[in-house]
Amino acid sequence: MILSADHDPDSPTFASRDLPVVIEDYAFIGSRATILPGVTIGKGAVIAAGAVVTKNVEPFTIVGGTPAKFIRPRETELNYQLSYRRLFQ
């Protein structure tokens, strides 16, 4: 789930805020992960399944948990190409 808007809890009118989410090349986001407004997922970063990302994720790092925390670095020599195909027809 990628969220790009929320409400300012300190606003007297509970004003809405729109903040971009940036997902850079070669990033992988696991199932049921939640990315909050204003976050950037760096190039080649991996977000573990079910993680809640509240802060920017550095390039080529693996994060997981609630809130998401650094697990380990990822290999930086990535050169794969996505070639999606349907598994069932």
mmCIF file as gemmi writes it, N, C-alpha and C atoms, coordinates in Angstrom:
data_model
loop_
_atom_site.group_PDB
_atom_site.id
_atom_site.type_symbol
_atom_site.label_atom_id
_atom_site.label_alt_id
_atom_site.label_comp_id
_atom_site.label_asym_id
_atom_site.label_entity_id
_atom_site.label_seq_id
_atom_site.pdbx_PDB_ins_code
_atom_site.Cartn_x
_atom_site.Cartn_y
_atom_site.Cartn_z
_atom_site.occupancy
_atom_site.B_iso_or_equiv
_atom_site.pdbx_formal_charge
_atom_site.auth_seq_id
_atom_site.auth_asym_id
_atom_site.pdbx_PDB_model_num
ATOM 1 N N . MET Axp A 1 ? 0.85 -1.155 0 1 0 ? 1 A 1
ATOM 2 C CA . MET Axp A 1 ? 0 0 0 1 0 ? 1 A 1
ATOM 3 C C . MET Axp A 1 ? 0.903 1.227 0 1 0 ? 1 A 1
ATOM 4 N N . ILE Axp A 2 ? 0.682 2.094 -0.951 1 0 ? 2 A 1
ATOM 5 C CA . ILE Axp A 2 ? 1.471 3.318 -1.064 1 0 ? 2 A 1
ATOM 6 C C . ILE Axp A 2 ? 0.55 4.496 -0.78 1 0 ? 2 A 1
ATOM 7 N N . LEU Axp A 3 ? 0.827 5.208 0.301 1 0 ? 3 A 1
ATOM 8 C CA . LEU Axp A 3 ? -0.003 6.344 0.699 1 0 ? 3 A 1
ATOM 9 C C . LEU Axp A 3 ? 0.714 7.64 0.351 1 0 ? 3 A 1
ATOM 10 N N . SER Axp A 4 ? 0.014 8.551 -0.294 1 0 ? 4 A 1
ATOM 11 C CA . SER Axp A 4 ? 0.647 9.811 -0.683 1 0 ? 4 A 1
ATOM 12 C C . SER Axp A 4 ? -0.054 11.027 -0.074 1 0 ? 4 A 1
ATOM 13 N N . ALA Axp A 5 ? -0.975 10.794 0.834 1 0 ? 5 A 1
ATOM 14 C CA . ALA Axp A 5 ? -1.675 11.903 1.486 1 0 ? 5 A 1
ATOM 15 C C . ALA Axp A 5 ? -2.038 11.497 2.906 1 0 ? 5 A 1
ATOM 16 N N . ASP Axp A 6 ? -2.139 12.489 3.764 1 0 ? 6 A 1
ATOM 17 C CA . ASP Axp A 6 ? -2.591 12.278 5.138 1 0 ? 6 A 1
ATOM 18 C C . ASP Axp A 6 ? -3.181 13.577 5.657 1 0 ? 6 A 1
ATOM 19 N N . HIS Axp A 7 ? -3.39 13.664 6.953 1 0 ? 7 A 1
ATOM 20 C CA . HIS Axp A 7 ? -3.9 14.881 7.576 1 0 ? 7 A 1
ATOM 21 C C . HIS Axp A 7 ? -2.909 15.358 8.615 1 0 ? 7 A 1
ATOM 22 N N . ASP Axp A 8 ? -2.81 16.667 8.745 1 0 ? 8 A 1
ATOM 23 C CA . ASP Axp A 8 ? -1.928 17.271 9.736 1 0 ? 8 A 1
ATOM 24 C C . ASP Axp A 8 ? -2.619 17.238 11.097 1 0 ? 8 A 1
ATOM 25 N N . PRO Axp A 9 ? -2.143 16.409 12.033 1 0 ? 9 A 1
ATOM 26 C CA . PRO Axp A 9 ? -2.816 16.301 13.324 1 0 ? 9 A 1
ATOM 27 C C . PRO Axp A 9 ? -2.721 17.578 14.162 1 0 ? 9 A 1
ATOM 28 N N . ASP Axp A 10 ? -1.795 18.474 13.831 1 0 ? 10 A 1
ATOM 29 C CA . ASP Axp A 10 ? -1.652 19.729 14.565 1 0 ? 10 A 1
ATOM 30 C C . ASP Axp A 10 ? -2.438 20.885 13.959 1 0 ? 10 A 1
ATOM 31 N N . SER Axp A 11 ? -3.078 20.634 12.834 1 0 ? 11 A 1
ATOM 32 C CA . SER Axp A 11 ? -3.868 21.678 12.182 1 0 ? 11 A 1
ATOM 33 C C . SER Axp A 11 ? -5.226 21.814 12.877 1 0 ? 11 A 1
ATOM 34 N N . PRO Axp A 12 ? -5.644 23.049 13.157 1 0 ? 12 A 1
ATOM 35 C CA . PRO Axp A 12 ? -6.958 23.244 13.79 1 0 ? 12 A 1
ATOM 36 C C . PRO Axp A 12 ? -8.107 22.731 12.919 1 0 ? 12 A 1
ATOM 37 N N . THR Axp A 13 ? -7.866 22.666 11.599 1 0 ? 13 A 1
ATOM 38 C CA . THR Axp A 13 ? -8.912 22.17 10.69 1 0 ? 13 A 1
ATOM 39 C C . THR Axp A 13 ? -8.627 20.765 10.189 1 0 ? 13 A 1
ATOM 40 N N . PHE Axp A 14 ? -7.591 20.117 10.758 1 0 ? 14 A 1
ATOM 41 C CA . PHE Axp A 14 ? -7.189 18.763 10.342 1 0 ? 14 A 1
ATOM 42 C C . PHE Axp A 14 ? -6.931 18.737 8.83 1 0 ? 14 A 1
ATOM 43 N N . ALA Axp A 15 ? -6.21 19.75 8.36 1 0 ? 15 A 1
ATOM 44 C CA . ALA Axp A 15 ? -5.954 19.95 6.929 1 0 ? 15 A 1
ATOM 45 C C . ALA Axp A 15 ? -5.26 18.744 6.309 1 0 ? 15 A 1
ATOM 46 N N . SER Axp A 16 ? -5.596 18.497 5.073 1 0 ? 16 A 1
ATOM 47 C CA . SER Axp A 16 ? -4.954 17.397 4.359 1 0 ? 16 A 1
ATOM 48 C C . SER Axp A 16 ? -3.596 17.844 3.829 1 0 ? 16 A 1
ATOM 49 N N . ARG Axp A 17 ? -2.71 16.861 3.681 1 0 ? 17 A 1
ATOM 50 C CA . ARG Axp A 17 ? -1.368 17.11 3.132 1 0 ? 17 A 1
ATOM 51 C C . ARG Axp A 17 ? -1.118 16.091 2.032 1 0 ? 17 A 1
ATOM 52 N N . ASP Axp A 18 ? -0.606 16.559 0.91 1 0 ? 18 A 1
ATOM 53 C CA . ASP Axp A 18 ? -0.204 15.674 -0.183 1 0 ? 18 A 1
ATOM 54 C C . ASP Axp A 18 ? 1.307 15.663 -0.239 1 0 ? 18 A 1
ATOM 55 N N . LEU Axp A 19 ? 1.902 14.491 -0.078 1 0 ? 19 A 1
ATOM 56 C CA . LEU Axp A 19 ? 3.354 14.356 -0.1 1 0 ? 19 A 1
ATOM 57 C C . LEU Axp A 19 ? 3.722 13.25 -1.081 1 0 ? 19 A 1
ATOM 58 N N . PRO Axp A 20 ? 4.663 13.495 -1.976 1 0 ? 20 A 1
ATOM 59 C CA . PRO Axp A 20 ? 4.998 12.474 -2.974 1 0 ? 20 A 1
ATOM 60 C C . PRO Axp A 20 ? 5.708 11.272 -2.356 1 0 ? 20 A 1
ATOM 61 N N . VAL Axp A 21 ? 5.525 10.135 -2.989 1 0 ? 21 A 1
ATOM 62 C CA . VAL Axp A 21 ? 6.296 8.929 -2.69 1 0 ? 21 A 1
ATOM 63 C C . VAL Axp A 21 ? 7.124 8.653 -3.931 1 0 ? 21 A 1
ATOM 64 N N . VAL Axp A 22 ? 8.434 8.464 -3.752 1 0 ? 22 A 1
ATOM 65 C CA . VAL Axp A 22 ? 9.339 8.202 -4.88 1 0 ? 22 A 1
ATOM 66 C C . VAL Axp A 22 ? 9.882 6.793 -4.73 1 0 ? 22 A 1
ATOM 67 N N . ILE Axp A 23 ? 9.769 6.009 -5.808 1 0 ? 23 A 1
ATOM 68 C CA . ILE Axp A 23 ? 10.317 4.656 -5.822 1 0 ? 23 A 1
ATOM 69 C C . ILE Axp A 23 ? 11.3 4.6 -6.982 1 0 ? 23 A 1
ATOM 70 N N . GLU Axp A 24 ? 12.579 4.453 -6.656 1 0 ? 24 A 1
ATOM 71 C CA . GLU Axp A 24 ? 13.62 4.485 -7.675 1 0 ? 24 A 1
ATOM 72 C C . GLU Axp A 24 ? 13.805 3.112 -8.334 1 0 ? 24 A 1
ATOM 73 N N . ASP Axp A 25 ? 14.588 3.091 -9.421 1 0 ? 25 A 1
ATOM 74 C CA . ASP Axp A 25 ? 14.806 1.874 -10.201 1 0 ? 25 A 1
ATOM 75 C C . ASP Axp A 25 ? 15.341 0.723 -9.364 1 0 ? 25 A 1
ATOM 76 N N . TYR Axp A 26 ? 14.971 -0.498 -9.764 1 0 ? 26 A 1
ATOM 77 C CA . TYR Axp A 26 ? 15.431 -1.752 -9.165 1 0 ? 26 A 1
ATOM 78 C C . TYR Axp A 26 ? 14.964 -1.953 -7.728 1 0 ? 26 A 1
ATOM 79 N N . ALA Axp A 27 ? 14.078 -1.109 -7.235 1 0 ? 27 A 1
ATOM 80 C CA . ALA Axp A 27 ? 13.536 -1.31 -5.888 1 0 ? 27 A 1
ATOM 81 C C . ALA Axp A 27 ? 12.528 -2.454 -5.934 1 0 ? 27 A 1
ATOM 82 N N . PHE Axp A 28 ? 12.432 -3.189 -4.827 1 0 ? 28 A 1
ATOM 83 C CA . PHE Axp A 28 ? 11.475 -4.289 -4.71 1 0 ? 28 A 1
ATOM 84 C C . PHE Axp A 28 ? 10.685 -4.08 -3.433 1 0 ? 28 A 1
ATOM 85 N N . ILE Axp A 29 ? 9.361 -4.139 -3.555 1 0 ? 29 A 1
ATOM 86 C CA . ILE Axp A 29 ? 8.487 -3.945 -2.401 1 0 ? 29 A 1
ATOM 87 C C . ILE Axp A 29 ? 7.701 -5.223 -2.184 1 0 ? 29 A 1
ATOM 88 N N . GLY Axp A 30 ? 7.896 -5.836 -1.01 1 0 ? 30 A 1
ATOM 89 C CA . GLY Axp A 30 ? 7.226 -7.089 -0.687 1 0 ? 30 A 1
ATOM 90 C C . GLY Axp A 30 ? 5.732 -6.907 -0.461 1 0 ? 30 A 1
ATOM 91 N N . SER Axp A 31 ? 5.02 -8.03 -0.489 1 0 ? 31 A 1
ATOM 92 C CA . SER Axp A 31 ? 3.571 -8.041 -0.296 1 0 ? 31 A 1
ATOM 93 C C . SER Axp A 31 ? 3.169 -7.42 1.031 1 0 ? 31 A 1
ATOM 94 N N . ARG Axp A 32 ? 2.076 -6.685 1 1 0 ? 32 A 1
ATOM 95 C CA . ARG Axp A 32 ? 1.461 -6.064 2.173 1 0 ? 32 A 1
ATOM 96 C C . ARG Axp A 32 ? 2.349 -5.052 2.9 1 0 ? 32 A 1
ATOM 97 N N . ALA Axp A 33 ? 3.357 -4.566 2.231 1 0 ? 33 A 1
ATOM 98 C CA . ALA Axp A 33 ? 4.158 -3.478 2.807 1 0 ? 33 A 1
ATOM 99 C C . ALA Axp A 33 ? 3.344 -2.191 2.724 1 0 ? 33 A 1
ATOM 100 N N . THR Axp A 34 ? 3.598 -1.275 3.648 1 0 ? 34 A 1
ATOM 101 C CA . THR Axp A 34 ? 2.936 0.016 3.656 1 0 ? 34 A 1
ATOM 102 C C . THR Axp A 34 ? 4.008 1.099 3.597 1 0 ? 34 A 1
ATOM 103 N N . ILE Axp A 35 ? 3.867 2.004 2.636 1 0 ? 35 A 1
ATOM 104 C CA . ILE Axp A 35 ? 4.813 3.11 2.477 1 0 ? 35 A 1
ATOM 105 C C . ILE Axp A 35 ? 4.048 4.4 2.737 1 0 ? 35 A 1
ATOM 106 N N . LEU Axp A 36 ? 4.516 5.174 3.71 1 0 ? 36 A 1
ATOM 107 C CA . LEU Axp A 36 ? 3.805 6.388 4.119 1 0 ? 36 A 1
ATOM 108 C C . LEU Axp A 36 ? 4.178 7.595 3.257 1 0 ? 36 A 1
ATOM 109 N N . PRO Axp A 37 ? 3.361 8.646 3.301 1 0 ? 37 A 1
ATOM 110 C CA . PRO Axp A 37 ? 3.588 9.839 2.473 1 0 ? 37 A 1
ATOM 111 C C . PRO Axp A 37 ? 4.962 10.469 2.712 1 0 ? 37 A 1
ATOM 112 N N . GLY Axp A 38 ? 5.551 10.973 1.622 1 0 ? 38 A 1
ATOM 113 C CA . GLY Axp A 38 ? 6.803 11.704 1.7 1 0 ? 38 A 1
ATOM 114 C C . GLY Axp A 38 ? 8.056 10.848 1.713 1 0 ? 38 A 1
ATOM 115 N N . VAL Axp A 39 ? 7.908 9.531 1.548 1 0 ? 39 A 1
ATOM 116 C CA . VAL Axp A 39 ? 9.045 8.615 1.628 1 0 ? 39 A 1
ATOM 117 C C . VAL Axp A 39 ? 9.656 8.4 0.245 1 0 ? 39 A 1
ATOM 118 N N . THR Axp A 40 ? 10.982 8.268 0.203 1 0 ? 40 A 1
ATOM 119 C CA . THR Axp A 40 ? 11.697 7.87 -1.006 1 0 ? 40 A 1
ATOM 120 C C . THR Axp A 40 ? 12.323 6.505 -0.775 1 0 ? 40 A 1
ATOM 121 N N . ILE Axp A 41 ? 12.06 5.585 -1.704 1 0 ? 41 A 1
ATOM 122 C CA . ILE Axp A 41 ? 12.672 4.261 -1.678 1 0 ? 41 A 1
ATOM 123 C C . ILE Axp A 41 ? 13.834 4.321 -2.666 1 0 ? 41 A 1
ATOM 124 N N . GLY Axp A 42 ? 15.043 4.208 -2.168 1 0 ? 42 A 1
ATOM 125 C CA . GLY Axp A 42 ? 16.233 4.375 -2.991 1 0 ? 42 A 1
ATOM 126 C C . GLY Axp A 42 ? 16.434 3.279 -4.02 1 0 ? 42 A 1
ATOM 127 N N . LYS Axp A 43 ? 17.281 3.542 -4.98 1 0 ? 43 A 1
ATOM 128 C CA . LYS Axp A 43 ? 17.592 2.607 -6.051 1 0 ? 43 A 1
ATOM 129 C C . LYS Axp A 43 ? 18.046 1.275 -5.457 1 0 ? 43 A 1
ATOM 130 N N . GLY Axp A 44 ? 17.451 0.186 -5.943 1 0 ? 44 A 1
ATOM 131 C CA . GLY Axp A 44 ? 17.865 -1.143 -5.539 1 0 ? 44 A 1
ATOM 132 C C . GLY Axp A 44 ? 17.477 -1.551 -4.135 1 0 ? 44 A 1
ATOM 133 N N . ALA Axp A 45 ? 16.712 -0.732 -3.43 1 0 ? 45 A 1
ATOM 134 C CA . ALA Axp A 45 ? 16.311 -1.072 -2.065 1 0 ? 45 A 1
ATOM 135 C C . ALA Axp A 45 ? 15.274 -2.189 -2.081 1 0 ? 45 A 1
ATOM 136 N N . VAL Axp A 46 ? 15.232 -2.956 -0.999 1 0 ? 46 A 1
ATOM 137 C CA . VAL Axp A 46 ? 14.249 -4.022 -0.839 1 0 ? 46 A 1
ATOM 138 C C . VAL Axp A 46 ? 13.464 -3.75 0.433 1 0 ? 46 A 1
ATOM 139 N N . ILE Axp A 47 ? 12.136 -3.776 0.306 1 0 ? 47 A 1
ATOM 140 C CA . ILE Axp A 47 ? 11.238 -3.608 1.44 1 0 ? 47 A 1
ATOM 141 C C . ILE Axp A 47 ? 10.635 -4.979 1.726 1 0 ? 47 A 1
ATOM 142 N N . ALA Axp A 48 ? 10.845 -5.504 2.927 1 0 ? 48 A 1
ATOM 143 C CA . ALA Axp A 48 ? 10.332 -6.822 3.283 1 0 ? 48 A 1
ATOM 144 C C . ALA Axp A 48 ? 8.809 -6.821 3.336 1 0 ? 48 A 1
ATOM 145 N N . ALA Axp A 49 ? 8.224 -7.987 3.116 1 0 ? 49 A 1
ATOM 146 C CA . ALA Axp A 49 ? 6.776 -8.143 3.192 1 0 ? 49 A 1
ATOM 147 C C . ALA Axp A 49 ? 6.266 -7.684 4.553 1 0 ? 49 A 1
ATOM 148 N N . GLY Axp A 50 ? 5.18 -6.933 4.548 1 0 ? 50 A 1
ATOM 149 C CA . GLY Axp A 50 ? 4.545 -6.48 5.771 1 0 ? 50 A 1
ATOM 150 C C . GLY Axp A 50 ? 5.212 -5.311 6.473 1 0 ? 50 A 1
ATOM 151 N N . ALA Axp A 51 ? 6.299 -4.801 5.927 1 0 ? 51 A 1
ATOM 152 C CA . ALA Axp A 51 ? 7.007 -3.685 6.561 1 0 ? 51 A 1
ATOM 153 C C . ALA Axp A 51 ? 6.171 -2.413 6.504 1 0 ? 51 A 1
ATOM 154 N N . VAL Axp A 52 ? 6.382 -1.533 7.467 1 0 ? 52 A 1
ATOM 155 C CA . VAL Axp A 52 ? 5.755 -0.21 7.461 1 0 ? 52 A 1
ATOM 156 C C . VAL Axp A 52 ? 6.892 0.803 7.346 1 0 ? 52 A 1
ATOM 157 N N . VAL Axp A 53 ? 6.981 1.444 6.174 1 0 ? 53 A 1
ATOM 158 C CA . VAL Axp A 53 ? 8.086 2.357 5.884 1 0 ? 53 A 1
ATOM 159 C C . VAL Axp A 53 ? 7.664 3.773 6.233 1 0 ? 53 A 1
ATOM 160 N N . THR Axp A 54 ? 8.308 4.339 7.265 1 0 ? 54 A 1
ATOM 161 C CA . THR Axp A 54 ? 7.962 5.673 7.743 1 0 ? 54 A 1
ATOM 162 C C . THR Axp A 54 ? 9.019 6.715 7.392 1 0 ? 54 A 1
ATOM 163 N N . LYS Axp A 55 ? 10.206 6.246 6.956 1 0 ? 55 A 1
ATOM 164 C CA . LYS Axp A 55 ? 11.318 7.145 6.626 1 0 ? 55 A 1
ATOM 165 C C . LYS Axp A 55 ? 11.95 6.699 5.319 1 0 ? 55 A 1
ATOM 166 N N . ASN Axp A 56 ? 12.736 7.575 4.707 1 0 ? 56 A 1
ATOM 167 C CA . ASN Axp A 56 ? 13.424 7.25 3.464 1 0 ? 56 A 1
ATOM 168 C C . ASN Axp A 56 ? 14.282 6.004 3.636 1 0 ? 56 A 1
ATOM 169 N N . VAL Axp A 57 ? 14.377 5.22 2.557 1 0 ? 57 A 1
ATOM 170 C CA . VAL Axp A 57 ? 15.199 4.015 2.549 1 0 ? 57 A 1
ATOM 171 C C . VAL Axp A 57 ? 16.39 4.275 1.63 1 0 ? 57 A 1
ATOM 172 N N . GLU Axp A 58 ? 17.582 4.106 2.159 1 0 ? 58 A 1
ATOM 173 C CA . GLU Axp A 58 ? 18.807 4.355 1.391 1 0 ? 58 A 1
ATOM 174 C C . GLU Axp A 58 ? 18.917 3.376 0.223 1 0 ? 58 A 1
ATOM 175 N N . PRO Axp A 59 ? 19.584 3.793 -0.855 1 0 ? 59 A 1
ATOM 176 C CA . PRO Axp A 59 ? 19.794 2.884 -1.978 1 0 ? 59 A 1
ATOM 177 C C . PRO Axp A 59 ? 20.519 1.61 -1.542 1 0 ? 59 A 1
ATOM 178 N N . PHE Axp A 60 ? 20.155 0.513 -2.182 1 0 ? 60 A 1
ATOM 179 C CA . PHE Axp A 60 ? 20.805 -0.788 -2.003 1 0 ? 60 A 1
ATOM 180 C C . PHE Axp A 60 ? 20.828 -1.255 -0.551 1 0 ? 60 A 1
ATOM 181 N N . THR Axp A 61 ? 19.713 -1.037 0.15 1 0 ? 61 A 1
ATOM 182 C CA . THR Axp A 61 ? 19.579 -1.57 1.5 1 0 ? 61 A 1
ATOM 183 C C . THR Axp A 61 ? 18.318 -2.415 1.574 1 0 ? 61 A 1
ATOM 184 N N . ILE Axp A 62 ? 18.298 -3.331 2.516 1 0 ? 62 A 1
ATOM 185 C CA . ILE Axp A 62 ? 17.135 -4.168 2.776 1 0 ? 62 A 1
ATOM 186 C C . ILE Axp A 62 ? 16.597 -3.762 4.138 1 0 ? 62 A 1
ATOM 187 N N . VAL Axp A 63 ? 15.291 -3.467 4.177 1 0 ? 63 A 1
ATOM 188 C CA . VAL Axp A 63 ? 14.656 -3.059 5.423 1 0 ? 63 A 1
ATOM 189 C C . VAL Axp A 63 ? 13.422 -3.923 5.677 1 0 ? 63 A 1
ATOM 190 N N . GLY Axp A 64 ? 13.028 -4.017 6.94 1 0 ? 64 A 1
ATOM 191 C CA . GLY Axp A 64 ? 11.827 -4.76 7.291 1 0 ? 64 A 1
ATOM 192 C C . GLY Axp A 64 ? 11.38 -4.409 8.686 1 0 ? 64 A 1
ATOM 193 N N . GLY Axp A 65 ? 10.154 -4.798 9.017 1 0 ? 65 A 1
ATOM 194 C CA . GLY Axp A 65 ? 9.613 -4.582 10.349 1 0 ? 65 A 1
ATOM 195 C C . GLY Axp A 65 ? 8.65 -3.426 10.425 1 0 ? 65 A 1
ATOM 196 N N . THR Axp A 66 ? 8.185 -3.178 11.663 1 0 ? 66 A 1
ATOM 197 C CA . THR Axp A 66 ? 7.225 -2.118 11.92 1 0 ? 66 A 1
ATOM 198 C C . THR Axp A 66 ? 7.694 -1.301 13.109 1 0 ? 66 A 1
ATOM 199 N N . PRO Axp A 67 ? 8.224 -0.12 12.905 1 0 ? 67 A 1
ATOM 200 C CA . PRO Axp A 67 ? 8.531 0.509 11.616 1 0 ? 67 A 1
ATOM 201 C C . PRO Axp A 67 ? 9.741 -0.173 10.965 1 0 ? 67 A 1
ATOM 202 N N . ALA Axp A 68 ? 9.879 0.009 9.664 1 0 ? 68 A 1
ATOM 203 C CA . ALA Axp A 68 ? 10.966 -0.631 8.926 1 0 ? 68 A 1
ATOM 204 C C . ALA Axp A 68 ? 12.329 -0.149 9.419 1 0 ? 68 A 1
ATOM 205 N N . LYS Axp A 69 ? 13.212 -1.121 9.6 1 0 ? 69 A 1
ATOM 206 C CA . LYS Axp A 69 ? 14.581 -0.828 10.043 1 0 ? 69 A 1
ATOM 207 C C . LYS Axp A 69 ? 15.569 -1.545 9.128 1 0 ? 69 A 1
ATOM 208 N N . PHE Axp A 70 ? 16.779 -1.013 9.085 1 0 ? 70 A 1
ATOM 209 C CA . PHE Axp A 70 ? 17.853 -1.59 8.275 1 0 ? 70 A 1
ATOM 210 C C . PHE Axp A 70 ? 18.103 -3.042 8.694 1 0 ? 70 A 1
ATOM 211 N N . ILE Axp A 71 ? 18.17 -3.941 7.698 1 0 ? 71 A 1
ATOM 212 C CA . ILE Axp A 71 ? 18.514 -5.341 7.955 1 0 ? 71 A 1
ATOM 213 C C . ILE Axp A 71 ? 19.935 -5.613 7.486 1 0 ? 71 A 1
ATOM 214 N N . ARG Axp A 72 ? 20.193 -5.271 6.212 1 0 ? 72 A 1
ATOM 215 C CA . ARG Axp A 72 ? 21.541 -5.459 5.673 1 0 ? 72 A 1
ATOM 216 C C . ARG Axp A 72 ? 21.649 -4.753 4.329 1 0 ? 72 A 1
ATOM 217 N N . PRO Axp A 73 ? 22.886 -4.57 3.839 1 0 ? 73 A 1
ATOM 218 C CA . PRO Axp A 73 ? 23.041 -3.991 2.497 1 0 ? 73 A 1
ATOM 219 C C . PRO Axp A 73 ? 22.67 -5.019 1.426 1 0 ? 73 A 1
ATOM 220 N N . ARG Axp A 74 ? 22.399 -4.531 0.215 1 0 ? 74 A 1
ATOM 221 C CA . ARG Axp A 74 ? 22.107 -5.374 -0.936 1 0 ? 74 A 1
ATOM 222 C C . ARG Axp A 74 ? 23.212 -5.206 -1.968 1 0 ? 74 A 1
ATOM 223 N N . GLU Axp A 75 ? 23.434 -6.236 -2.741 1 0 ? 75 A 1
ATOM 224 C CA . GLU Axp A 75 ? 24.392 -6.19 -3.851 1 0 ? 75 A 1
ATOM 225 C C . GLU Axp A 75 ? 24.087 -4.981 -4.729 1 0 ? 75 A 1
ATOM 226 N N . THR Axp A 76 ? 25.108 -4.273 -5.167 1 0 ? 76 A 1
ATOM 227 C CA . THR Axp A 76 ? 24.896 -3.052 -5.96 1 0 ? 76 A 1
ATOM 228 C C . THR Axp A 76 ? 25.025 -3.254 -7.462 1 0 ? 76 A 1
ATOM 229 N N . GLU Axp A 77 ? 25.521 -4.383 -7.889 1 0 ? 77 A 1
ATOM 230 C CA . GLU Axp A 77 ? 25.685 -4.641 -9.331 1 0 ? 77 A 1
ATOM 231 C C . GLU Axp A 77 ? 24.429 -5.297 -9.887 1 0 ? 77 A 1
ATOM 232 N N . LEU Axp A 78 ? 23.351 -4.541 -10.001 1 0 ? 78 A 1
ATOM 233 C CA . LEU Axp A 78 ? 22.084 -5.055 -10.519 1 0 ? 78 A 1
ATOM 234 C C . LEU Axp A 78 ? 21.942 -4.676 -11.975 1 0 ? 78 A 1
ATOM 235 N N . ASN Axp A 79 ? 21.575 -5.64 -12.797 1 0 ? 79 A 1
ATOM 236 C CA . ASN Axp A 79 ? 21.407 -5.329 -14.222 1 0 ? 79 A 1
ATOM 237 C C . ASN Axp A 79 ? 20.277 -6.131 -14.861 1 0 ? 79 A 1
ATOM 238 N N . TYR Axp A 80 ? 19.345 -6.611 -14.048 1 0 ? 80 A 1
ATOM 239 C CA . TYR Axp A 80 ? 18.25 -7.403 -14.589 1 0 ? 80 A 1
ATOM 240 C C . TYR Axp A 80 ? 17.211 -6.524 -15.262 1 0 ? 80 A 1
ATOM 241 N N . GLN Axp A 81 ? 16.414 -7.15 -16.114 1 0 ? 81 A 1
ATOM 242 C CA . GLN Axp A 81 ? 15.316 -6.48 -16.804 1 0 ? 81 A 1
ATOM 243 C C . GLN Axp A 81 ? 14.03 -7.2 -16.415 1 0 ? 81 A 1
ATOM 244 N N . LEU Axp A 82 ? 12.992 -6.455 -16.112 1 0 ? 82 A 1
ATOM 245 C CA . LEU Axp A 82 ? 11.715 -7.078 -15.81 1 0 ? 82 A 1
ATOM 246 C C . LEU Axp A 82 ? 11.088 -7.591 -17.09 1 0 ? 82 A 1
ATOM 247 N N . SER Axp A 83 ? 10.576 -8.792 -17.026 1 0 ? 83 A 1
ATOM 248 C CA . SER Axp A 83 ? 9.885 -9.371 -18.19 1 0 ? 83 A 1
ATOM 249 C C . SER Axp A 83 ? 8.662 -10.125 -17.672 1 0 ? 83 A 1
ATOM 250 N N . TYR Axp A 84 ? 7.677 -9.344 -17.26 1 0 ? 84 A 1
ATOM 251 C CA . TYR Axp A 84 ? 6.462 -9.91 -16.681 1 0 ? 84 A 1
ATOM 252 C C . TYR Axp A 84 ? 5.732 -10.777 -17.678 1 0 ? 84 A 1
ATOM 253 N N . ARG Axp A 85 ? 5.31 -11.936 -17.212 1 0 ? 85 A 1
ATOM 254 C CA . ARG Axp A 85 ? 4.425 -12.772 -18.004 1 0 ? 85 A 1
ATOM 255 C C . ARG Axp A 85 ? 3.402 -13.396 -17.071 1 0 ? 85 A 1
ATOM 256 N N . ARG Axp A 86 ? 2.235 -13.592 -17.562 1 0 ? 86 A 1
ATOM 257 C CA . ARG Axp A 86 ? 1.167 -14.178 -16.749 1 0 ? 86 A 1
ATOM 258 C C . ARG Axp A 86 ? 1.479 -15.635 -16.452 1 0 ? 86 A 1
ATOM 259 N N . LEU Axp A 87 ? 1.277 -16.059 -15.218 1 0 ? 87 A 1
ATOM 260 C CA . LEU Axp A 87 ? 1.521 -17.446 -14.847 1 0 ? 87 A 1
ATOM 261 C C . LEU Axp A 87 ? 0.401 -18.36 -15.295 1 0 ? 87 A 1
ATOM 262 N N . PHE Axp A 88 ? -0.824 -17.833 -15.303 1 0 ? 88 A 1
ATOM 263 C CA . PHE Axp A 88 ? -1.991 -18.627 -15.678 1 0 ? 88 A 1
ATOM 264 C C . PHE Axp A 88 ? -2.764 -17.904 -16.771 1 0 ? 88 A 1
ATOM 265 N N . GLN Axp A 89 ? -3.322 -18.663 -17.7 1 0 ? 89 A 1
ATOM 266 C CA . GLN Axp A 89 ? -4.087 -18.031 -18.784 1 0 ? 89 A 1
ATOM 267 C C . GLN Axp A 89 ? -5.476 -18.566 -18.849 1 0 ? 89 A 1
